[in-house]
Amino acid sequence: MTAAREQPLELTAISHNEGVDAAVSAARRVIASLLHAGDGSAAEMKEVADRLNAVADHLDEHAPAMDQRMVDMWSGEGITRHDPVTGPENTIAPPLHLTGKDDGSVEGVVALGLPYQGPPGHVHGGISALLLDHTLGVANHWAGQSGMTAELTLRYHRPTPLFEQLTVTGEQIAVDGRKIRTRGAITARGEVCVSADGLFIAKHLPRPR
Ligand SMILES: CCCCCCCC(=O)SCCNC(=O)CCNC(=O)[C@H](O)C(C)(C)COP(=O)(O)OP(=O)(O)OC[C@H]1O[C@@H](n2cnc3c(N)ncnc32)[C@H](O)[C@@H]1OP(=O)(O)O
């Protein structure tokens, strides 16, 4: 095991707070604000819709062809900037930020707002599954042997609160040929809300070129 690091090792992309990252942060705000406002809001929603559509028209007008964008997204090695969990370029990413620990596990903290609500005041179970699937995948990457999810078994121990700091962890447990076993959890206030056991199979789809 390596000597203790002063800084945790970054395993996911950090927002640059400029360019598309800044626009994505603003869009995340819009998504949360729309849900907060609702139809009973005094805001002029027709005008809001027109302005948002104008923004989308502007983006579409200047976007590269989709196949070129796919190549760009997957150029270079290492961590992605576009995934739906950690990606600073992806508006639907909360985003979760993961770091690698010296014990071989990965960990991140995140607080989720209204767009991720399932039961009243609590996180949707599918969102928890999304966070854990990705975190287990990053844990495999950190451990040195990664693959695609073949099975993900979740146990929902207690409701996962919105608006509170959640800790998401992942750790590779075993590798047997192409089969990789990984586990993880989401905890709030020190209590496990969701735990996950994953089976991953070493398989890698080709990057667009
Ligand atoms: C760093 C970034 C992190 C990102 C993390 C995100 C992770 C994801 O979300 S990946 C996307 C979701 N997953 C998928 O779409 C996977 C779709 N499924 C597949 O591609 C394939 O079926 C896959 C990969 C599961 C198996 O691949 P394939 O090469 O066909 O495996 P195959 O040769 O049939 O089986 C290999 C072994 O695994 C076993 N196996 C395969 N699938 C399963 C399964 N679901 N359950 C149990 N065992 C399985 C087989 O029995 C076989 O075992 P053995 O060697 O003992 O005979």
The ligand as an ORCA input file, in Angstrom:
! r2SCAN-3c Opt
* xyz 0 1
  C     -15.267      4.231    -14.511
  C     -16.696      4.271    -15.108
  C     -17.708      3.499    -14.300
  C     -18.970      3.295    -15.061
  C     -19.807      2.227    -14.380
  C     -21.085      1.997    -15.150
  C     -21.342      0.515    -15.219
  C     -22.505      0.287    -16.143
  O     -23.558      0.816    -15.955
  S     -22.268     -0.774    -17.463
  C     -23.854     -0.702    -18.289
  C     -24.850     -1.712    -17.759
  N     -24.446     -3.062    -18.100
  C     -24.660     -3.581    -19.338
  O     -25.206     -2.938    -20.219
  C     -24.162     -4.976    -19.556
  C     -24.986     -5.705    -20.624
  N     -24.617     -7.116    -20.640
  C     -23.511     -7.505    -21.325
  O     -22.878     -6.741    -22.068
  C     -23.056     -8.918    -21.137
  O     -24.166     -9.748    -20.973
  C     -22.130     -9.087    -19.905
  C     -21.030     -8.032    -19.947
  C     -22.882     -8.941    -18.584
  C     -21.528    -10.458    -19.976
  O     -20.614    -10.397    -21.046
  P     -20.218    -11.693    -21.899
  O     -18.906    -11.420    -22.525
  O     -21.348    -12.063    -22.756
  O     -20.032    -12.744    -20.738
  P     -20.183    -14.319    -20.894
  O     -19.019    -14.815    -21.700
  O     -21.544    -14.701    -21.310
  O     -20.011    -14.707    -19.373
  C     -18.771    -14.589    -18.696
  C     -18.987    -15.219    -17.331
  O     -19.830    -14.325    -16.570
  C     -21.037    -15.004    -16.182
  N     -22.154    -14.082    -16.274
  C     -22.451    -13.257    -17.306
  N     -23.540    -12.529    -17.013
  C     -23.923    -12.907    -15.778
  C     -24.987    -12.510    -14.927
  N     -25.854    -11.552    -15.262
  N     -25.086    -13.108    -13.731
  C     -24.203    -14.057    -13.342
  N     -23.163    -14.467    -14.112
  C     -23.039    -13.898    -15.297
  C     -21.182    -16.156    -17.179
  O     -21.937    -17.220    -16.634
  C     -19.736    -16.553    -17.407
  O     -19.280    -17.329    -16.337
  P     -18.266    -18.573    -16.577
  O     -17.010    -17.953    -17.140
  O     -18.082    -19.141    -15.207
  O     -18.943    -19.483    -17.536
*
